[in-house]
Amino acid sequence: MHSKGGKSTATIDKELFDGLNALAESAFPKSCACCGRTYQTAEEFLHETEKIPAATSSMKSALEEDGTTIVEVFRNCPCGSTLMDEFGDRRDMSERGHKRRQHFNKMMSYLEQKGIANDVARKELLKVLRGEKSSVLATIPPPKA
């Protein structure tokens, strides 16, 4: 399976996913307030925590007061405490929050340069951050390093 420019769709997906992972990774490290366990990366957070029993979904979409959509991910720490991470939270004014917004804005600008409407780009980026596939983003070559 190949796209324009000779790169395989799998390569484009991986490179785009790597860029999107930079967004998610800027939210880490994250620690459990109950036991102190620290999760260095989003991958570690998802692998070393458990889905909440009896929950139909571990994710919830929410709308902020300023109209920003965020995705909240709920997981259980091995100690039993429920942890949450937010993706797309613009209220975080820390250095980590600033990095996160920079990564997201770079991806938005790049997608707009490629002809993707702002609202579509935002929706598709958030979709990938939730772990869903984006057929729209799969057709876009990754930014050059």
N, CA and C atoms as an extended XYZ file, in Angstrom:
435
Properties=species:S:1:pos:R:3:atomname:S:1:resname:S:1:resid:I:1 pbc="F F F"
N         0.846       -1.174        0.000 N   MET     1
C         0.000        0.000        0.000 CA  MET     1
C         0.892        1.238        0.000 C   MET     1
N         0.788        2.080       -1.033 N   HIS     2
C         1.644        3.256       -1.151 CA  HIS     2
C         0.825        4.511       -1.348 C   HIS     2
N         1.389        5.621       -0.937 N   SER     3
C         0.745        6.911       -1.124 CA  SER     3
C         1.579        7.721       -2.094 C   SER     3
N         1.153        8.939       -2.388 N   LYS     4
C         1.912        9.827       -3.254 CA  LYS     4
C         3.271       10.063       -2.628 C   LYS     4
N         4.301       10.147       -3.449 N   GLY     5
C         5.633       10.396       -2.937 CA  GLY     5
C         6.392        9.123       -2.628 C   GLY     5
N         5.791        7.956       -2.811 N   GLY     6
C         6.487        6.695       -2.669 CA  GLY     6
C         6.567        6.129       -1.267 C   GLY     6
N         6.114        6.829       -0.259 N   LYS     7
C         6.143        6.286        1.104 CA  LYS     7
C         4.920        5.428        1.319 C   LYS     7
N         5.104        4.341        2.032 N   SER     8
C         3.960        3.480        2.317 CA  SER     8
C         3.048        4.161        3.325 C   SER     8
N         1.777        3.812        3.282 N   THR     9
C         0.813        4.360        4.234 CA  THR     9
C         1.233        4.014        5.657 C   THR     9
N         1.782        2.816        5.853 N   ALA    10
C         2.225        2.409        7.190 CA  ALA    10
C         3.322        3.340        7.698 C   ALA    10
N         4.266        3.733        6.807 N   THR    11
C         5.340        4.645        7.201 CA  THR    11
C         4.777        6.008        7.551 C   THR    11
N         3.852        6.498        6.725 N   ILE    12
C         3.237        7.792        6.998 CA  ILE    12
C         2.481        7.735        8.315 C   ILE    12
N         1.698        6.677        8.516 N   ASP    13
C         0.951        6.540        9.763 CA  ASP    13
C         1.899        6.547       10.955 C   ASP    13
N         3.010        5.807       10.867 N   LYS    14
C         3.944        5.729       11.976 CA  LYS    14
C         4.571        7.091       12.248 C   LYS    14
N         5.006        7.792       11.191 N   GLU    15
C         5.640        9.089       11.382 CA  GLU    15
C         4.647       10.113       11.930 C   GLU    15
N         3.441       10.103       11.413 N   LEU    16
C         2.420       11.012       11.914 CA  LEU    16
C         2.083       10.664       13.358 C   LEU    16
N         1.959        9.356       13.643 N   PHE    17
C         1.672        8.902       14.998 CA  PHE    17
C         2.785        9.338       15.949 C   PHE    17
N         4.048        9.262       15.491 N   ASP    18
C         5.168        9.696       16.325 CA  ASP    18
C         5.040       11.178       16.675 C   ASP    18
N         4.641       11.989       15.682 N   GLY    19
C         4.442       13.413       15.938 CA  GLY    19
C         3.315       13.653       16.925 C   GLY    19
N         2.247       12.900       16.769 N   LEU    20
C         1.113       13.041       17.683 CA  LEU    20
C         1.472       12.543       19.074 C   LEU    20
N         2.320       11.520       19.129 N   ASN    21
C         2.753       11.017       20.435 CA  ASN    21
C         3.502       12.091       21.213 C   ASN    21
N         4.221       12.970       20.500 N   ALA    22
C         4.927       14.058       21.179 CA  ALA    22
C         3.936       14.918       21.952 C   ALA    22
N         2.733       15.087       21.390 N   LEU    23
C         1.676       15.814       22.095 CA  LEU    23
C         1.309       15.118       23.395 C   LEU    23
N         1.038       13.837       23.300 N   ALA    24
C         0.627       13.076       24.478 CA  ALA    24
C         1.758       12.988       25.494 C   ALA    24
N         2.981       12.795       25.017 N   GLU    25
C         4.119       12.617       25.918 CA  GLU    25
C         4.410       13.867       26.729 C   GLU    25
N         4.033       15.046       26.207 N   SER    26
C         4.323       16.269       26.952 CA  SER    26
C         3.510       16.355       28.246 C   SER    26
N         2.539       15.457       28.428 N   ALA    27
C         1.732       15.427       29.653 CA  ALA    27
C         2.376       14.561       30.733 C   ALA    27
N         3.530       13.981       30.458 N   PHE    28
C         4.173       13.058       31.385 CA  PHE    28
C         5.520       13.595       31.805 C   PHE    28
N         6.052       13.161       32.980 N   PRO    29
C         5.597       12.062       33.830 CA  PRO    29
C         4.347       12.436       34.629 C   PRO    29
N         3.595       11.423       35.018 N   LYS    30
C         2.365       11.554       35.793 CA  LYS    30
C         2.498       10.608       36.986 C   LYS    30
N         2.083       11.063       38.174 N   SER    31
C         2.207       10.241       39.387 CA  SER    31
C         0.856        9.997       40.039 C   SER    31
N         0.741        8.842       40.681 N   CYS    32
C        -0.453        8.503       41.459 CA  CYS    32
C        -0.334        9.202       42.814 C   CYS    32
N        -1.354        9.957       43.183 N   ALA    33
C        -1.340       10.679       44.460 CA  ALA    33
C        -1.434        9.735       45.656 C   ALA    33
N        -1.978        8.533       45.453 N   CYS    34
C        -2.143        7.589       46.571 CA  CYS    34
C        -0.868        6.816       46.886 C   CYS    34
N        -0.265        6.190       45.874 N   CYS    35
C         0.893        5.327       46.138 CA  CYS    35
C         2.222        5.934       45.681 C   CYS    35
N         2.164        7.012       44.898 N   GLY    36
C         3.389        7.658       44.443 CA  GLY    36
C         4.000        7.067       43.187 C   GLY    36
N         3.398        6.012       42.658 N   ARG    37
C         3.926        5.388       41.442 CA  ARG    37
C         3.947        6.422       40.314 C   ARG    37
N         5.048        6.452       39.559 N   THR    38
C         5.201        7.425       38.482 CA  THR    38
C         5.192        6.727       37.130 C   THR    38
N         4.447        7.302       36.213 N   TYR    39
C         4.358        6.817       34.829 CA  TYR    39
C         5.096        7.829       33.966 C   TYR    39
N         6.196        7.382       33.358 N   GLN    40
C         7.061        8.284       32.603 CA  GLN    40
C         6.496        8.673       31.239 C   GLN    40
N         5.712        7.766       30.624 N   THR    41
C         5.202        8.006       29.272 CA  THR    41
C         3.728        7.619       29.180 C   THR    41
N         3.071        8.083       28.111 N   ALA    42
C         1.675        7.700       27.874 CA  ALA    42
C         1.577        6.196       27.677 C   ALA    42
N         2.551        5.622       26.978 N   GLU    43
C         2.546        4.177       26.741 CA  GLU    43
C         2.635        3.415       28.063 C   GLU    43
N         3.540        3.843       28.933 N   GLU    44
C         3.687        3.209       30.246 CA  GLU    44
C         2.394        3.358       31.050 C   GLU    44
N         1.789        4.540       31.000 N   PHE    45
C         0.527        4.799       31.706 CA  PHE    45
C        -0.550        3.824       31.253 C   PHE    45
N        -0.685        3.627       29.946 N   LEU    46
C        -1.723        2.737       29.421 CA  LEU    46
C        -1.416        1.264       29.665 C   LEU    46
N        -0.137        0.891       29.622 N   HIS    47
C         0.234       -0.517       29.805 CA  HIS    47
C         0.239       -0.949       31.268 C   HIS    47
N         0.596       -0.042       32.170 N   GLU    48
C         0.761       -0.419       33.571 CA  GLU    48
C        -0.454       -0.093       34.436 C   GLU    48
N        -1.472        0.492       33.834 N   THR    49
C        -2.726        0.732       34.547 CA  THR    49
C        -3.782       -0.175       33.934 C   THR    49
N        -4.943       -0.232       34.569 N   GLU    50
C        -5.998       -1.133       34.097 CA  GLU    50
C        -7.252       -0.364       33.746 C   GLU    50
N        -7.993       -0.924       32.798 N   LYS    51
C        -9.292       -0.366       32.444 CA  LYS    51
C       -10.182       -0.419       33.683 C   LYS    51
N       -11.011        0.575       33.845 N   ILE    52
C       -11.908        0.616       34.995 CA  ILE    52
C       -12.973       -0.463       34.826 C   ILE    52
N       -13.080       -1.385       35.796 N   PRO    53
C       -14.078       -2.448       35.688 CA  PRO    53
C       -15.491       -1.866       35.599 C   PRO    53
N       -16.319       -2.505       34.835 N   ALA    54
C       -17.735       -2.145       34.672 CA  ALA    54
C       -17.956       -0.842       33.912 C   ALA    54
N       -16.881       -0.173       33.498 N   ALA    55
C       -17.046        1.052       32.709 CA  ALA    55
C       -17.227        0.669       31.250 C   ALA    55
N       -18.162        1.320       30.580 N   THR    56
C       -18.362        1.018       29.161 CA  THR    56
C       -17.226        1.590       28.331 C   THR    56
N       -16.612        2.663       28.804 N   SER    57
C       -15.489        3.272       28.105 CA  SER    57
C       -14.560        3.903       29.125 C   SER    57
N       -13.261        3.875       28.834 N   SER    58
C       -12.277        4.510       29.709 CA  SER    58
C       -12.033        5.953       29.293 C   SER    58
N       -12.744        6.409       28.243 N   MET    59
C       -12.543        7.760       27.742 CA  MET    59
C       -13.851        8.535       27.741 C   MET    59
N       -13.715        9.838       27.959 N   LYS    60
C       -14.885       10.707       27.951 CA  LYS    60
C       -14.492       12.016       27.277 C   LYS    60
N       -15.312       12.469       26.361 N   SER    61
C       -15.090       13.749       25.707 CA  SER    61
C       -15.804       14.823       26.512 C   SER    61
N       -15.160       15.965       26.674 N   ALA    62
C       -15.770       17.059       27.431 CA  ALA    62
C       -15.509       18.371       26.708 C   ALA    62
N       -16.390       19.330       26.900 N   LEU    63
C       -16.259       20.645       26.293 CA  LEU    63
C       -15.906       21.645       27.385 C   LEU    63
N       -14.798       22.347       27.206 N   GLU    64
C       -14.374       23.360       28.160 CA  GLU    64
C       -15.212       24.625       27.995 C   GLU    64
N       -15.133       25.529       28.972 N   GLU    65
C       -15.880       26.784       28.923 CA  GLU    65
C       -15.519       27.618       27.701 C   GLU    65
N       -14.255       27.540       27.253 N   ASP    66
C       -13.830       28.325       26.092 CA  ASP    66
C       -14.139       27.636       24.770 C   ASP    66
N       -14.852       26.507       24.819 N   GLY    67
C       -15.218       25.789       23.606 CA  GLY    67
C       -14.230       24.721       23.195 C   GLY    67
N       -13.116       24.599       23.915 N   THR    68
C       -12.104       23.599       23.610 CA  THR    68
C       -12.610       22.210       23.992 C   THR    68
N       -12.418       21.266       23.100 N   THR    69
C       -12.783       19.887       23.393 CA  THR    69
C       -11.584       19.185       24.007 C   THR    69
N       -11.814       18.493       25.104 N   ILE    70
C       -10.754       17.689       25.707 CA  ILE    70
C       -11.231       16.250       25.801 C   ILE    70
N       -10.281       15.350       25.869 N   VAL    71
C       -10.594       13.942       26.057 CA  VAL    71
C        -9.988       13.530       27.390 C   VAL    71
N       -10.817       12.984       28.249 N   GLU    72
C       -10.366       12.517       29.551 CA  GLU    72
C       -10.246       10.996       29.502 C   GLU    72
N        -9.094       10.483       29.929 N   VAL    73
C        -8.846        9.040       29.949 CA  VAL    73
C        -8.759        8.608       31.410 C   VAL    73
N        -9.598        7.654       31.789 N   PHE    74
C        -9.640        7.146       33.160 CA  PHE    74
C        -9.055        5.742       33.202 C   PHE    74
N        -8.105        5.510       34.135 N   ARG    75
C        -7.478        4.202       34.303 CA  ARG    75
C        -7.272        3.959       35.792 C   ARG    75
N        -7.161        2.693       36.180 N   ASN    76
C        -6.880        2.350       37.574 CA  ASN    76
C        -5.408        2.014       37.744 C   ASN    76
N        -4.786        2.645       38.728 N   CYS    77
C        -3.420        2.333       39.130 CA  CYS    77
C        -3.465        0.952       39.794 C   CYS    77
N        -2.370        0.181       39.791 N   PRO    78
C        -2.367       -1.108       40.488 CA  PRO    78
C        -2.748       -1.002       41.972 C   PRO    78
N        -2.575        0.179       42.584 N   CYS    79
C        -2.957        0.344       43.995 CA  CYS    79
C        -4.470        0.486       44.155 C   CYS    79
N        -5.198        0.633       43.038 N   GLY    80
C        -6.654        0.746       43.091 CA  GLY    80
C        -7.177        2.157       42.882 C   GLY    80
N        -6.297        3.138       42.921 N   SER    81
C        -6.705        4.529       42.735 CA  SER    81
C        -7.039        4.798       41.264 C   SER    81
N        -8.084        5.580       41.022 N   THR    82
C        -8.444        5.943       39.652 CA  THR    82
C        -7.655        7.180       39.245 C   THR    82
N        -7.003        7.076       38.094 N   LEU    83
C        -6.196        8.171       37.562 CA  LEU    83
C        -6.871        8.720       36.317 C   LEU    83
N        -6.627        9.993       36.024 N   MET    84
C        -7.186       10.593       34.829 CA  MET    84
C        -6.108       11.393       34.121 C   MET    84
N        -6.144       11.369       32.798 N   ASP    85
C        -5.291       12.238       32.011 CA  ASP    85
C        -6.182       12.975       31.034 C   ASP    85
N        -5.856       14.232       30.763 N   GLU    86
C        -6.608       15.038       29.809 CA  GLU    86
C        -5.742       15.300       28.592 C   GLU    86
N        -6.317       15.128       27.414 N   PHE    87
C        -5.645       15.458       26.168 CA  PHE    87
C        -6.386       16.631       25.550 C   PHE    87
N        -5.653       17.691       25.233 N   GLY    88
C        -6.264       18.862       24.637 CA  GLY    88
C        -6.607       19.925       25.669 C   GLY    88
N        -6.111       19.788       26.894 N   ASP    89
C        -6.414       20.738       27.953 CA  ASP    89
C        -5.606       22.013       27.751 C   ASP    89
N        -6.255       23.099       27.393 N   ARG    90
C        -5.574       24.367       27.158 CA  ARG    90
C        -5.423       25.195       28.431 C   ARG    90
N        -5.973       24.740       29.536 N   ARG    91
C        -5.875       25.517       30.770 CA  ARG    91
C        -4.546       25.314       31.481 C   ARG    91
N        -3.791       24.303       31.115 N   ASP    92
C        -2.516       24.012       31.764 CA  ASP    92
C        -1.499       25.070       31.340 C   ASP    92
N        -1.160       25.972       32.240 N   MET    93
C        -0.251       27.062       31.916 CA  MET    93
C         1.193       26.747       32.310 C   MET    93
N         1.468       25.509       32.682 N   SER    94
C         2.827       25.105       33.039 CA  SER    94
C         3.676       24.980       31.774 C   SER    94
N         4.970       24.751       31.966 N   GLU    95
C         5.873       24.528       30.831 CA  GLU    95
C         5.408       23.323       30.021 C   GLU    95
N         4.949       22.289       30.716 N   ARG    96
C         4.452       21.083       30.054 CA  ARG    96
C         3.232       21.419       29.192 C   ARG    96
N         2.328       22.226       29.723 N   GLY    97
C         1.150       22.643       28.974 CA  GLY    97
C         1.524       23.479       27.764 C   GLY    97
N         2.518       24.336       27.940 N   HIS    98
C         2.995       25.163       26.828 CA  HIS    98
C         3.561       24.292       25.708 C   HIS    98
N         4.382       23.283       26.064 N   LYS    99
C         4.951       22.362       25.064 CA  LYS    99
C         3.844       21.622       24.321 C   LYS    99
N         2.864       21.188       25.066 N   ARG   100
C         1.749       20.438       24.497 CA  ARG   100
C         1.011       21.282       23.454 C   ARG   100
N         0.745       22.542       23.801 N   ARG   101
C         0.057       23.434       22.864 CA  ARG   101
C         0.916       23.710       21.643 C   ARG   101
N         2.228       23.870       21.840 N   GLN   102
C         3.129       24.103       20.708 CA  GLN   102
C         3.079       22.936       19.730 C   GLN   102
N         3.162       21.711       20.230 N   HIS   103
C         3.102       20.528       19.366 CA  HIS   103
C         1.774       20.478       18.618 C   HIS   103
N         0.693       20.709       19.329 N   PHE   104
C        -0.630       20.649       18.712 CA  PHE   104
C        -0.754       21.732       17.636 C   PHE   104
N        -0.324       22.951       17.952 N   ASN   105
C        -0.414       24.055       16.999 CA  ASN   105
C         0.443       23.823       15.765 C   ASN   105
N         1.629       23.225       15.942 N   LYS   106
C         2.475       22.893       14.786 CA  LYS   106
C         1.765       21.900       13.877 C   LYS   106
N         1.152       20.895       14.480 N   MET   107
C         0.430       19.900       13.681 CA  MET   107
C        -0.770       20.539       12.982 C   MET   107
N        -1.482       21.425       13.675 N   MET   108
C        -2.628       22.118       13.071 CA  MET   108
C        -2.172       22.952       11.876 C   MET   108
N        -1.101       23.729       12.038 N   SER   109
C        -0.587       24.567       10.947 CA  SER   109
C        -0.184       23.719        9.753 C   SER   109
N         0.515       22.633       10.029 N   TYR   110
C         0.955       21.752        8.949 CA  TYR   110
C        -0.245       21.192        8.184 C   TYR   110
N        -1.246       20.731        8.901 N   LEU   111
C        -2.428       20.157        8.245 CA  LEU   111
C        -3.200       21.213        7.460 C   LEU   111
N        -3.259       22.439        7.981 N   GLU   112
C        -3.921       23.524        7.249 CA  GLU   112
C        -3.159       23.838        5.962 C   GLU   112
N        -1.812       23.807        6.008 N   GLN   113
C        -1.000       24.019        4.802 CA  GLN   113
C        -1.268       22.941        3.762 C   GLN   113
N        -1.641       21.776        4.216 N   LYS   114
C        -1.938       20.661        3.313 CA  LYS   114
C        -3.387       20.687        2.834 C   LYS   114
N        -4.127       21.764        3.178 N   GLY   115
C        -5.483       21.921        2.672 CA  GLY   115
C        -6.586       21.332        3.534 C   GLY   115
N        -6.253       20.935        4.752 N   ILE   116
C        -7.262       20.374        5.655 CA  ILE   116
C        -7.906       21.533        6.430 C   ILE   116
N        -9.232       21.610        6.406 N   ALA   117
C        -9.949       22.661        7.132 CA  ALA   117
C        -9.623       22.585        8.622 C   ALA   117
N        -9.558       23.742        9.266 N   ASN   118
C        -9.191       23.837       10.676 CA  ASN   118
C       -10.026       22.919       11.561 C   ASN   118
N       -11.352       22.935       11.394 N   ASP   119
C       -12.212       22.114       12.254 CA  ASP   119
C       -12.002       20.626       12.008 C   ASP   119
N       -11.733       20.257       10.759 N   VAL   120
C       -11.477       18.850       10.425 CA  VAL   120
C       -10.129       18.423       11.002 C   VAL   120
N        -9.103       19.277       10.849 N   ALA   121
C        -7.766       18.964       11.370 CA  ALA   121
C        -7.822       18.733       12.877 C   ALA   121
N        -8.507       19.625       13.576 N   ARG   122
C        -8.620       19.505       15.036 CA  ARG   122
C        -9.315       18.204       15.427 C   ARG   122
N       -10.429       17.924       14.758 N   LYS   123
C       -11.195       16.709       15.059 CA  LYS   123
C       -10.353       15.458       14.798 C   LYS   123
N        -9.620       15.446       13.688 N   GLU   124
C        -8.811       14.277       13.334 CA  GLU   124
C        -7.621       14.110       14.275 C   GLU   124
N        -6.976       15.202       14.680 N   LEU   125
C        -5.870       15.107       15.640 CA  LEU   125
C        -6.363       14.557       16.975 C   LEU   125
N        -7.504       15.052       17.436 N   LEU   126
C        -8.062       14.550       18.697 CA  LEU   126
C        -8.449       13.085       18.579 C   LEU   126
N        -8.921       12.689       17.411 N   LYS   127
C        -9.290       11.288       17.180 CA  LYS   127
C        -8.058       10.393       17.362 C   LYS   127
N        -6.929       10.794       16.763 N   VAL   128
C        -5.698        9.999       16.871 CA  VAL   128
C        -5.194        9.994       18.317 C   VAL   128
N        -5.313       11.115       19.005 N   LEU   129
C        -4.889       11.161       20.409 CA  LEU   129
C        -5.705       10.222       21.282 C   LEU   129
N        -6.939        9.936       20.868 N   ARG   130
C        -7.777        8.978       21.601 CA  ARG   130
C        -7.445        7.540       21.216 C   ARG   130
N        -6.515        7.358       20.277 N   GLY   131
C        -6.138        6.012       19.861 CA  GLY   131
C        -6.947        5.490       18.697 C   GLY   131
N        -7.772        6.341       18.094 N   GLU   132
C        -8.571        5.934       16.943 CA  GLU   132
C        -7.781        6.171       15.661 C   GLU   132
N        -8.165        5.488       14.600 N   LYS   133
C        -7.531        5.689       13.298 CA  LYS   133
C        -8.165        6.889       12.614 C   LYS   133
N        -7.365        7.582       11.817 N   SER   134
C        -7.860        8.706       11.035 CA  SER   134
C        -7.547        8.456        9.571 C   SER   134
N        -8.576        8.178        8.794 N   SER   135
C        -8.364        7.966        7.359 CA  SER   135
C        -7.929        9.270        6.696 C   SER   135
N        -8.319       10.412        7.251 N   VAL   136
C        -7.914       11.711        6.700 CA  VAL   136
C        -6.414       11.911        6.899 C   VAL   136
N        -5.919       11.717        8.122 N   LEU   137
C        -4.501       11.938        8.406 CA  LEU   137
C        -3.605       10.901        7.735 C   LEU   137
N        -4.134        9.728        7.478 N   ALA   138
C        -3.347        8.676        6.821 CA  ALA   138
C        -2.968        9.068        5.396 C   ALA   138
N        -3.682       10.032        4.808 N   THR   139
C        -3.396       10.447        3.428 CA  THR   139
C        -2.415       11.610        3.357 C   THR   139
N        -2.040       12.171        4.497 N   ILE   140
C        -1.173       13.347        4.541 CA  ILE   140
C         0.264       12.919        4.820 C   ILE   140
N         1.218       13.346        3.966 N   PRO   141
C         2.621       13.010        4.257 CA  PRO   141
C         3.073       13.728        5.529 C   PRO   141
N         3.960       13.112        6.301 N   PRO   142
C         4.410       13.729        7.557 CA  PRO   142
C         5.264       14.965        7.292 C   PRO   142
N         5.333       15.883        8.257 N   PRO   143
C         6.193       17.059        8.091 CA  PRO   143
C         7.653       16.629        8.015 C   PRO   143
N         8.446       17.409        7.282 N   LYS   144
C         9.885       17.114        7.202 CA  LYS   144
C        10.547       17.582        8.482 C   LYS   144
N        11.497       16.803        8.944 N   ALA   145
C        12.182       17.097       10.218 CA  ALA   145
C        13.035       18.327       10.144 C   ALA   145
